[in-house]
Amino acid sequence: MADRSLLTTDYGHNVERRKQRRSQSDTAINITSRKKSVPSLQDLFYGAQNDNEILTKRNCKQEEDITTSPTSDAVFCDGRKHGSLYSLNSTCTESGNFGKANVTGEIEFAIRYIFKACVLEICIRGCKNLAYGEERKKKCNPYVKVYLLPDKSSRSKRKTAVKKNTVDPEFDETLKYKIERSQLGSRQLQISVWHAGALKYRVFLGEVVIPLAAWSFEDSSMESFNWYQLQSKHEKPEDNLIQYSGELLVSARLSVPAQYKNFQFERWMMEGKKDQEFSNCQLQVMIFGARNLPVLRSAGMLNSFVKGCLILSDQAELKQKSPVVKKEDCPQWKHLFVFDVTPAQLQQSCLHLTVWDQSTCGSHDQFLGGAKLGAKQLLGFADPISPSVLQWEEVFRRPNTWMDFTLILHSNMENFKS
């Protein structure tokens, strides 16, 4: 009996030992598998580097797509979609060290407008006799950068590829903007040449500025390639005061009674007609929408509205306000402003249209930009042949006819009443 008891005890110990060994073995397997599934700090570091490389390549590809495919509405109208990446890359490019060379040489390009597609094309063929970007090293890596002024944001920038070690580069690239023909009268092309050095070092090699108001896009002979002498950079003091802040799409008409359908404003004023003959005359302004507005929040969404202030010849002010469109970066209001006026009051009048972002938590509404339509005497920054003057005159020249305008918004609030 004692021997049987000892055997039973030994058997129990052996079973217990086997359980312990199995448990230790399972634990070791679990630890090993956990080590394989949980990356080490080294793996995390190099993995993050690889991820960054992939992300960088993806970002570069996105920026390349944006630059080479500017006919998409998203490029010119809606910067916010790719704004975080595109603006960041643009900012990095613009924030490098800059130098200036003694400007020499010429640039060859052609400009044409494709009416069916509403696309402006700038065909950059090449340059010759450029200055060296780094004179001591006799080194020049030129590229061409284009802005459609007055917009100097990232969405307006177009660039060619960089050509290495040459002062006579050949680019043969076409840079494009999707833009309505009616907008070109208020725009200028700034075409500049730069040297790309190491560590974001950039050297200005010269520029050409083309006012598009005087450019005849209907004339096919204007589409030919020409050489232009590069000029030194010249910035007017007022350029810093009037900054592009987006665009406002509007339509306006002067509504007069049906019996005066052949009414001519200028002739009416010369003949000295009585105001009461047109007691129900109306200036009607349809506010359609805005695009390329400044981004004020990280999410990019605005709660925007438009104020209209019609300043009459006797300095009286008639004011209107649109509803608020919430959480839109390209708002569409489709709201009609109606001003009851007489032709005499409109003779020396001016319409101020301002766009605002509605305040939150009791703060002040944020001014986004403004535009003017009116007589030349009342437009502080406009010349007599500016689009703002011509468009305003066209409204009175063709009564009872809707006239469509794309107005450039400016960021200087002091120029506007609201």
C-alpha positions in Angstrom: 0.0 0.0 0.0 2.9 2.3 0.8 4.5 1.6 -2.5 1.3 2.3 -4.3 0.9 5.6 -2.4 4.5 6.7 -3.4 3.8 5.8 -7.1 0.6 7.9 -7.0 2.5 10.8 -5.4 5.3 10.6 -8.0 2.7 10.5 -10.9 1.0 13.6 -9.5 4.3 15.5 -9.3 5.2 14.5 -12.9 1.8 15.7 -14.1 2.3 19.0 -12.3 5.8 19.4 -13.7 4.4 18.8 -17.3 1.7 21.4 -16.7 4.4 23.9 -15.5 6.6 23.2 -18.5 3.6 23.6 -20.9 2.7 26.8 -19.2 6.2 28.2 -19.5 6.4 27.1 -23.2 3.0 28.9 -23.9 4.2 32.0 -22.2 7.4 32.0 -24.3 5.4 31.6 -27.5 3.1 34.4 -26.5 6.0 36.7 -25.7 7.6 35.8 -29.0 4.5 36.5 -31.0 3.9 39.7 -29.1 7.4 40.8 -30.0 6.7 40.1 -33.6 3.4 42.0 -33.6 4.6 45.1 -31.6 7.2 47.1 -33.6 10.3 48.1 -31.8 11.3 51.8 -31.3 13.8 51.3 -34.2 11.1 49.8 -36.4 8.8 52.7 -35.5 11.5 55.2 -36.4 12.5 53.8 -39.7 8.9 52.9 -40.5 7.9 56.5 -39.9 10.7 57.6 -42.2 9.5 55.3 -44.9 5.9 56.5 -44.4 7.1 60.1 -44.7 8.9 59.2 -47.9 5.8 57.7 -49.3 3.7 60.7 -48.1 6.2 63.1 -49.5 6.2 61.4 -52.9 2.4 61.4 -52.8 2.3 65.1 -51.9 4.8 65.9 -54.7 2.6 64.0 -57.1 -0.4 65.9 -56.0 1.3 69.3 -56.3 2.6 68.2 -59.8 -1.0 67.3 -60.8 -2.3 70.7 -59.5 0.4 72.6 -61.4 0.1 70.7 -64.7 -3.7 70.4 -64.7 -4.8 74.0 -63.9 -7.9 73.8 -66.1 -9.8 72.1 -63.2 -12.1 74.4 -61.4 -10.7 73.2 -58.2 -7.3 74.8 -59.0 -8.4 78.3 -59.6 -11.7 78.5 -57.8 -11.4 76.3 -54.8 -7.9 76.5 -53.2 -9.2 74.9 -50.0 -9.5 71.4 -51.3 -5.8 71.0 -51.6 -4.9 74.2 -49.8 -3.2 72.5 -46.8 -0.7 70.8 -49.0 -0.5 73.2 -51.9 -0.3 76.3 -49.8 2.3 74.7 -47.5 4.5 73.8 -50.4 4.1 77.2 -51.9 4.9 78.9 -48.6 8.0 76.8 -48.2 9.1 77.8 -51.7 8.5 81.5 -51.0 10.1 81.5 -47.6 13.7 80.6 -48.8 16.6 83.0 -49.0 16.4 85.4 -51.9 19.0 87.2 -53.9 19.1 89.5 -56.9 21.2 89.4 -59.9 22.0 92.2 -62.5 19.0 91.6 -64.7 19.9 90.7 -68.3 18.5 88.7 -71.1 15.1 88.0 -72.7 12.2 85.5 -72.4 10.2 84.1 -75.3 6.5 83.3 -74.8 3.1 83.4 -76.4 -0.4 84.1 -74.9 -3.7 82.9 -76.2 -7.2 82.5 -74.9 -9.4 79.4 -75.7 -12.9 80.8 -75.7 -14.8 77.5 -75.7 -12.9 76.2 -72.7 -12.4 79.6 -71.0 -8.7 78.8 -70.6 -5.9 81.3 -70.7 -2.6 79.7 -71.9 0.9 81.0 -71.5 3.3 79.1 -73.6 6.9 79.5 -72.3 9.4 78.6 -75.0 12.7 79.7 -73.4 15.1 82.4 -72.3 18.5 83.7 -73.5 21.5 85.6 -72.1 20.3 85.3 -68.5 22.5 86.5 -65.7 24.1 83.9 -63.5 22.2 83.1 -60.4 25.5 82.5 -58.6 28.0 84.7 -60.3 31.1 83.4 -58.4 30.3 79.8 -59.4 29.1 80.8 -62.8 26.0 78.8 -62.1 22.4 79.2 -63.2 19.4 76.8 -62.7 16.5 78.9 -64.2 12.8 78.4 -64.0 9.8 80.6 -64.8 7.1 81.5 -62.4 3.8 83.1 -63.4 1.1 84.9 -61.3 -2.3 86.2 -62.6 -2.3 89.5 -60.7 -3.7 90.9 -58.5 -3.9 87.3 -57.0 -0.5 86.4 -55.5 -1.7 83.5 -53.5 -0.6 79.9 -54.1 -3.6 79.1 -56.3 -2.5 81.8 -58.8 1.0 80.5 -59.1 2.3 78.4 -62.0 5.9 77.3 -62.5 7.9 75.5 -65.1 10.5 72.8 -64.4 14.0 73.9 -63.4 16.7 73.7 -66.1 20.2 72.9 -64.8 23.4 74.8 -65.6 22.3 77.0 -68.4 21.7 80.7 -69.1 19.8 79.9 -72.3 17.1 77.5 -71.1 14.5 75.9 -73.3 11.2 75.1 -71.4 8.5 74.5 -74.1 5.8 74.4 -71.4 2.3 75.7 -71.4 0.9 77.1 -68.1 -2.9 77.4 -67.9 -5.6 79.3 -66.0 -9.3 78.6 -66.2 -10.8 82.0 -66.2 -13.8 83.8 -67.8 -13.0 86.2 -70.6 -14.8 89.1 -68.7 -12.3 88.9 -65.9 -9.2 89.4 -68.0 -9.6 93.1 -68.3 -8.7 93.6 -64.6 -5.8 91.2 -64.6 -2.1 91.3 -65.3 0.3 88.5 -66.1 3.5 88.6 -64.0 6.1 86.4 -65.7 9.4 86.2 -63.8 12.6 84.1 -64.1 14.4 82.7 -61.1 17.5 80.7 -60.3 17.0 77.7 -58.0 19.9 77.3 -55.7 20.5 74.8 -52.9 18.6 74.9 -49.6 15.7 76.9 -51.1 18.0 79.7 -52.2 16.3 81.7 -55.0 17.7 84.5 -57.1 15.5 86.9 -59.1 16.6 87.1 -62.7 14.0 89.4 -64.2 10.3 89.8 -65.1 7.8 90.9 -67.6 4.4 92.3 -66.6 1.6 92.1 -69.3 -1.6 94.1 -68.7 -4.4 92.0 -70.2 -6.8 94.8 -70.5 -4.9 96.0 -73.6 -4.5 92.5 -75.0 -6.6 91.5 -78.1 -7.4 87.9 -77.6 -9.7 87.9 -80.7 -6.7 88.8 -82.9 -5.0 85.5 -83.9 -1.8 87.4 -84.7 -1.4 88.2 -81.0 -0.9 84.5 -80.4 2.5 84.3 -82.0 5.7 83.9 -79.9 7.7 87.0 -79.2 10.9 87.9 -77.3 10.5 90.2 -74.3 13.3 92.1 -72.5 13.4 91.1 -68.8 13.0 94.0 -66.4 14.0 94.6 -62.8 11.4 94.0 -60.1 9.3 97.2 -59.6 6.7 97.3 -56.9 4.4 100.3 -56.6 3.6 101.4 -53.0 -0.2 101.0 -53.7 0.4 97.3 -54.7 0.8 96.5 -51.0 -2.4 98.4 -50.1 -4.8 96.7 -52.6 -4.6 93.0 -52.3 -6.6 90.3 -54.1 -9.1 88.7 -51.8 -11.2 86.6 -54.1 -14.0 87.2 -56.6 -17.7 88.1 -56.4 -20.1 87.0 -59.2 -22.9 89.4 -59.7 -25.5 90.5 -62.3 -27.0 94.0 -62.5 -29.6 95.9 -64.4 -31.4 99.2 -64.4 -35.1 98.5 -64.4 -37.3 101.2 -65.9 -41.0 101.2 -66.8 -42.1 99.3 -69.8 -43.2 102.4 -71.7 -39.6 103.6 -71.6 -38.1 100.5 -73.1 -36.0 102.7 -75.5 -34.9 104.8 -72.6 -31.3 106.2 -72.9 -29.8 107.3 -69.6 -27.2 109.7 -71.1 -29.6 111.3 -73.4 -32.3 111.6 -70.7 -29.8 113.5 -68.5 -28.8 115.8 -71.3 -32.4 116.7 -71.9 -33.1 117.5 -68.3 -36.1 115.3 -67.8 -38.0 115.3 -64.5 -37.2 112.6 -62.0 -40.9 111.9 -61.3 -41.2 110.4 -64.8 -39.3 107.5 -63.4 -40.5 107.3 -59.9 -40.4 103.5 -59.9 -36.9 103.1 -61.4 -34.9 100.3 -59.7 -31.3 99.3 -59.6 -31.4 95.5 -59.3 -28.2 93.5 -58.3 -28.3 89.8 -58.1 -25.5 88.4 -55.8 -24.7 84.9 -57.2 -21.7 83.7 -55.3 -18.0 84.1 -54.4 -14.9 82.1 -54.8 -11.3 82.2 -53.6 -12.3 83.9 -50.4 -9.6 84.0 -47.6 -9.5 81.0 -45.3 -10.0 82.2 -41.7 -10.4 78.8 -40.0 -8.4 75.6 -40.0 -11.4 73.8 -41.5 -11.7 76.4 -44.2 -15.5 76.8 -43.9 -17.0 80.3 -43.7 -20.4 81.6 -42.6 -20.5 84.4 -45.1 -22.9 87.1 -46.2 -22.8 90.2 -48.5 -23.6 93.8 -47.7 -24.5 96.3 -50.4 -24.2 100.0 -50.0 -25.4 102.3 -52.8 -24.0 105.8 -52.4 -26.1 108.3 -54.4 -25.1 111.6 -55.9 -26.4 113.5 -52.8 -24.3 111.2 -50.6 -27.4 109.4 -49.3 -26.7 105.7 -48.6 -29.1 102.8 -49.4 -28.1 99.5 -47.7 -29.0 95.9 -48.3 -27.8 92.6 -46.7 -27.9 89.0 -48.0 -28.7 85.9 -45.9 -25.8 84.0 -44.3 -24.6 80.9 -46.1 -23.0 78.6 -43.5 -20.0 76.3 -43.7 -19.1 77.0 -47.3 -15.8 78.1 -48.8 -17.4 79.0 -52.1 -20.8 80.4 -51.0 -23.8 80.7 -53.4 -26.3 83.3 -52.2 -28.5 83.9 -55.3 -29.9 86.9 -53.5 -31.4 90.0 -55.1 -30.7 93.5 -53.9 -33.3 96.1 -55.0 -32.6 99.8 -54.8 -35.5 102.2 -55.5 -33.9 105.3 -57.1 -34.2 107.9 -59.8 -31.8 108.2 -62.8 -30.6 111.6 -61.5 -29.6 110.0 -58.2 -27.6 107.4 -60.1 -25.7 109.9 -62.3 -22.8 110.1 -59.8 -23.4 107.0 -57.8 -21.3 104.2 -56.6 -22.1 100.7 -55.4 -20.0 99.1 -52.6 -20.3 95.3 -52.3 -18.5 93.7 -49.3 -18.3 90.1 -48.2 -18.2 89.2 -44.5 -17.7 86.2 -42.3 -20.4 86.0 -39.5 -19.0 86.4 -36.0 -19.1 83.6 -33.4 -19.3 84.0 -29.6 -20.2 87.7 -29.8 -17.0 88.8 -31.7 -17.1 91.3 -34.6 -17.9 90.1 -38.1 -14.7 89.5 -40.2 -14.2 91.5 -43.4 -13.3 89.2 -46.3 -13.1 91.6 -49.2 -14.9 94.3 -51.2 -15.5 95.6 -54.7 -16.9 98.8 -56.2 -19.0 99.6 -59.3 -19.6 103.2 -60.0 -18.8 106.6 -61.6 -15.1 107.3 -61.9 -15.3 110.3 -59.6 -16.3 108.1 -56.7 -14.0 105.2 -57.2 -10.9 106.0 -55.1 -8.5 103.5 -56.7 -10.0 103.1 -60.2 -9.0 104.9 -63.3 -11.5 106.2 -65.9 -11.1 103.1 -68.1 -11.1 100.6 -65.3 -13.6 97.6 -65.6 -15.5 98.9 -62.6 -16.3 102.2 -64.4 -17.0 100.6 -67.8 -19.3 97.9 -66.3 -21.3 100.5 -64.4 -21.7 102.7 -67.5 -22.9 99.6 -69.4 -25.7 99.0 -66.9 -27.1 102.4 -67.7 -26.4 102.2 -71.4 -28.6 99.1 -71.7 -31.6 99.4 -69.3 -33.8 96.4 -68.5 -30.9 94.1 -69.5 -29.0 91.9 -67.1 -25.3 92.4 -67.2 -23.0 89.8 -65.7 -19.8 90.8 -63.9 -17.0 89.0 -62.0 -15.7 91.6 -59.5 -12.3 91.4 -58.0 -12.5 91.6 -54.2 -9.9 93.7 -52.4 -8.8 93.3 -48.8 -8.4 96.9 -47.7 -11.5 97.6 -45.6 -10.9 101.3 -45.4 -11.9 101.7 -49.1 -15.4 100.5 -48.6 -18.6 101.5 -46.9 -21.0 98.8 -45.6 
